[in-house]
Amino acid sequence: MKKWIPTLCLLASIHANGQTDTLIGRNVSSSKDYRKLTANVCAEAQTEQQKANAIFNWITTHIAYDIELAKNPNRKTETPKSVLSSGKATNNGYVALYVAMAKEAGLHATEVDGYIRKQYYDNGDPHETVSYGWVVVEINGKWYIVDPTAGSGHIAGYTPWLTNIFRKLSKEKLHYDTKERFEFAYSPQCFMVDPLAYRRNVVPIYPMWQLTKVPMPLAVFEAGVTSVDSFNKLHYEIANNNSRMLMLSNMDHGETMMETADEVYAYNKRFVEVKGSKLLFTAIRMFDTNPTEATATEAKEMLKQATGYVKEQKQHFPEHYAALQKNNENKHRETEEYVRLIETSNKLLKAKCDRYQRSCNKKNKAIDDKYKKLKEPLEITKRSDVSVLKKPDAPDMRKLADSFAQRSMRMNGMQKDIERLADSIMIATQKFSNAYDDLAQHAVACFDKLQDETIQRIRLNDQKDDELISLVPVIKAMRLAQLDTMSCMFFDDFDAINKKYDELEKRYDALTDMQALMVKDVAGFKAFTNNAPGLSGEYEGIVARYNQQKANYVNAFSLHMQFNSKMHAMLEKIKEYADEEKGLTEKITIAENARHNKEDKKIKEDRSFDEGLNKVHQEDVRKVNDKIDEYLSKNR
C-alpha cells in the first residue's frame, strides 16, 4: 500500500501533545547507512522519547520532499537507502526511513495509511483511496503520531524572474506563483501530535490508529472540520496503549494487510481495492509457504478475484473525479454570479450617487440664482412718480388700506405653516443624518466581512470550505439585501426632504410675494395720499417685516444648500466605499480564477496518478500470476 501516497499535503491544525526537543539529533552528518546514521543521531538520547524525537529532528531537517517523484505512479518503492542516497523522498520515503530508524533504535513503530483532506475537496466529498501516510511510534508503552513529511516543510510557489518583471510592468493587482518548489520549514509540532487535532484533516484507513476510544466515522471526517470538532467534543478520550497495536507493529506490510483489510473495507466501502490487496498477499503467502499444484490453483483463483477488485476500483475513478470537476465548475459559476451581483449592485449604487450629486449641484445652482434675484430691490411708487393726489378716504385708497389688515392675518397664517414645515424638515434632516450614520456603519461592516472573504479566497479557499461556508451567506444578506435596502431608503429619504424643501420654497415664495406686494401697496398709498398721517410707522413695520422675511428665506436657502452640499459629501464617501469594494471583488475574481485553474489541474493530476497506480497494482497481480503459471508449466 506504500505506493498509494501521491502528494504532500499541508496539515493546517496540528498540535503537539508531548515536549519536543528541537535540537537533539539535528546536527549529525548524513550517511547512506541508516543503521550507522541511527546510532549517531541517537547517541545522546537517553529515553525512548528522546530517540523518537532525535530521529524526527534529523529527517525533517535533512530530507527534502521530491515533488516530481511524488507525481509518478510508476516510481520504485522507496527504501531507507534510496532516500539517504538522494536526500529526497515522497511521503512514502519519509515514513519508510523513520520506521526503519526507529526500529533500529529499539523502538516499536509502524506506518499508517490514511485519507487527507485535499485542497479541492469540499465538505461532503467522498474519499476513494489512500492519499497520505505517517508513523505511529511507541514511547513508554503508549503510541503517538509522528508526521515527518509535514514536519519537514511545505511546497511553496515561486515565479520565474522574467515573469516577475513582466508582472511588475503590467502592474497586476494580484498574481499567483506559476511554479512549485519544496522549502524546508521544520515543524516540531508534528512530533507526538494530538490525535484529536490530527484527525481534523487526516484520518487513518484503519480506525484503531486514530488512537481514540471512540473512532470517528469516515462520514464525519468527510462532512468537514466543523463536524470533526463537534465529534471531538463528545468523544475526546485517547486510547493509545492496547496489545493489538504492538502486534501490528511487529508485522510486515503483507501481514498487516491481511490482518486489517476487512476492517479497512468496513470503514470505507468505496475502497474496494483493499480486498484485492488482501487476496494478493494471501495468495503469495499461501503459495510461497506450500508451492504445490493445489495451492497454485487456489492462489490463481484468488488472484483472479484480486484483479476484479482492482479493476472495480478503477471503475470508480471516472465518476469520482468527474463529480469533483463538476463541483469545481459549479463553484466557479457560483462565485462568478456572486461577484457579478455585488459588482452590479456596486455599479448601480455608484451611478445613483453620481446622479444625485449632479442633482445636488443643479439644485444649489437654482437656489443660488433665486437668492441673487431675491436680493434685487423692489420697484415701488414714489411721490415724484405721482401727478394726482388722492384723499386717504377715497374709495380705492380705503379699499387698499382695509386689505392691509386682512393680508397681515393671512401672512401670519402662512408664517405659521412655514414654521411647522421648517420644524418638520429639521426633524427629518436629523433622522436622515442618523440614517446615513447607520448606512455608513453597515457599509463598513459589509466591507470588513467582504475583506475577510477576500483574504480567504486569496488563500485559494472557496465558498464550500469551512472558512467561507458560513461567511458567504452573511455577506449576501448584509450586502445584497440589507445594504441595498438601506441605500434605497437613504435616497428615498433624501428625495422626501427635498420635496419638503421645495414645498417650503413655494410657501416662502408666496409669503415673500405677498409681503413685497404689501410694501409696494403701502408705498403707493403713501405716494398717492402725500404721506397721510399714521401710515409712516406702519410702512416702516411692513418694510422691516419684509426684510426679515427675506432674511428668513435666505436662511432657508442656506440650509437647503448646506443639506445638498452635505449630501454631496455623503455620496462621495459612499462612492469611495464602492471603489474600495470594487477593489475587493476584482481580487476575488483573480483569486477564484486561480483557485479554479489550480484545482482543475490538481484533480486531473490526481486522477492520472490514481489510474496509473491502479495499472501498477494490476501489473503486480499479473506478475504473481505469471510466476505461478511458470511454476505450473514446469511441474506438470
Stockholm file with secondary structure:
# STOCKHOLM 1.0

chainA/1-636         MKKWIPTLCLLASIHANGQTDTLIGRNVSSSKDYRKLTANVCAEAQTEQQKANAIFNWITTHIAYDIELAKNPNRKTETPKSVLSSGKATNNGYVALYVAMAKEAGLHATEVDGYIRKQYYDNGDPHETVSYGWVVVEINGKWYIVDPTAGSGHIAGYTPWLTNIFRKLSKEKLHYDTKERFEFAYSPQCFMVDPLAYRRNVVPIYPMWQLTKVPMPLAVFEAGVTSVDSFNKLHYEIANNNSRMLMLSNMDHGETMMETADEVYAYNKRFVEVKGSKLLFTAIRMFDTNPTEATATEAKEMLKQATGYVKEQKQHFPEHYAALQKNNENKHRETEEYVRLIETSNKLLKAKCDRYQRSCNKKNKAIDDKYKKLKEPLEITKRSDVSVLKKPDAPDMRKLADSFAQRSMRMNGMQKDIERLADSIMIATQKFSNAYDDLAQHAVACFDKLQDETIQRIRLNDQKDDELISLVPVIKAMRLAQLDTMSCMFFDDFDAINKKYDELEKRYDALTDMQALMVKDVAGFKAFTNNAPGLSGEYEGIVARYNQQKANYVNAFSLHMQFNSKMHAMLEKIKEYADEEKGLTEKITIAENARHNKEDKKIKEDRSFDEGLNKVHQEDVRKVNDKIDEYLSKNR
#=GR chainA/1-636 SS CGGGCCCCCCCSCCCBSSCCCSSTTTTCCCCSCHHHHHHHHTTTCCSHHHHHHHHHHHHHHHCEECHHHHTCTTCCCCCHHHHHHHTEECHHHHHHHHHHHHHHTTCCEEEEEEEECCTTCCTTCCCCSCCEEEEEEEETTEEEEECHHHHHEEEEEECCHHHHHHHHHHTCSSCCCSEEEEEECCCGGGEEECHHHHTTTEEESSGGGGCBSSCCCHHHHHHCHHHHHHHHHHCCCBCCCCHHHHHHHTSCHHHHHHHHHHHHHHHCTTCTHHHHHHHHHHHHHHHHHSCCHHHHHHHHHHHHHHHHHHHHHHHHHHHHHHHHHHHHHHHHHHHHHHHHHHHHHHHHHHHHHHHHHHHHHHHHHHHHHHHHHHTSCCCCCCGGGCSSCCCTTSHHHHHHHHHHHHHHHHHHHHHHHHHHHHHHHHHHHHHHHHHHHHHHHHHHHHHHHHHHHHHHHHTTCCTTSHHHHTHHHHHIIIIIIIIHHHHHHHHHHHHHHHHHHHHHHHHHHHHHHHHHHHHHHHHHHHHHTTSCTTHHHHHHHHHHHHHHHHHHHHHHHHHHHHHHHHHHHHHHHHHHHHHHHHHHHHHHHHHHHHHHHHHHHHHHHHHHHHHHHHHHHHHHHHHHHHHHHHHHHHCC
#=GC SS_cons         CGGGCCCCCCCSCCCBSSCCCSSTTTTCCCCSCHHHHHHHHTTTCCSHHHHHHHHHHHHHHHCEECHHHHTCTTCCCCCHHHHHHHTEECHHHHHHHHHHHHHHTTCCEEEEEEEECCTTCCTTCCCCSCCEEEEEEEETTEEEEECHHHHHEEEEEECCHHHHHHHHHHTCSSCCCSEEEEEECCCGGGEEECHHHHTTTEEESSGGGGCBSSCCCHHHHHHCHHHHHHHHHHCCCBCCCCHHHHHHHTSCHHHHHHHHHHHHHHHCTTCTHHHHHHHHHHHHHHHHHSCCHHHHHHHHHHHHHHHHHHHHHHHHHHHHHHHHHHHHHHHHHHHHHHHHHHHHHHHHHHHHHHHHHHHHHHHHHHHHHHHHHHTSCCCCCCGGGCSSCCCTTSHHHHHHHHHHHHHHHHHHHHHHHHHHHHHHHHHHHHHHHHHHHHHHHHHHHHHHHHHHHHHHHHTTCCTTSHHHHTHHHHHIIIIIIIIHHHHHHHHHHHHHHHHHHHHHHHHHHHHHHHHHHHHHHHHHHHHHTTSCTTHHHHHHHHHHHHHHHHHHHHHHHHHHHHHHHHHHHHHHHHHHHHHHHHHHHHHHHHHHHHHHHHHHHHHHHHHHHHHHHHHHHHHHHHHHHHHHHHHHHHCC
//
